[in-house]
Amino acid sequence: MAEKKESLLGGFKAFLMRGNVIDLAVAVVIGAAFTNIVNAVVKGIINPLVGAFGTKNLESYASCLKDPCKVVNGEMQGIQIQWGLVLSAILSFLITAAVVYFLMVLPMAKILAKRAAHDRAKEGAAETMEISELEVLKEIRDHLVAQRGPVTGTGTGTAGGSGSVGGSGTHPTS
């Protein structure tokens, strides 16, 4: 039983020590702070703009399903639908989604696309360099074979003798 507890604790420790858990925690904290900013924008700017056409507080918009919707002795009489709260939450969500998309997702996608294009270009240049190096080596080989000149000796001029290029004759420079 002690081994099972150690393996559970060990697994939990390994889970906590992975990098993506830390990244997730940072994202949650930043998301919470960002939510406060968006809520302030909605309550401080959007609600007053909407209030120019109606009430000052968007969240106070409501409809009554069962008349009368009155507060009597601290208790609501009737059934009230608070669609202003829903509208405010939808606006907060849309603003958050737009900011995240335009300030985080879109620029990151462009950066990743540029990096991928750069990596593809690098790979293409490396392949071209390998091909050009191979061509240069072939030219050097052909030039060396041409420098050897005519083969003297009993060889037939083919690579069948000793396995060297140009036969088994002697080279004038050796």
Disulfide bonds with the S-S distance in Angstrom:
Cys64-Cys69 1.64
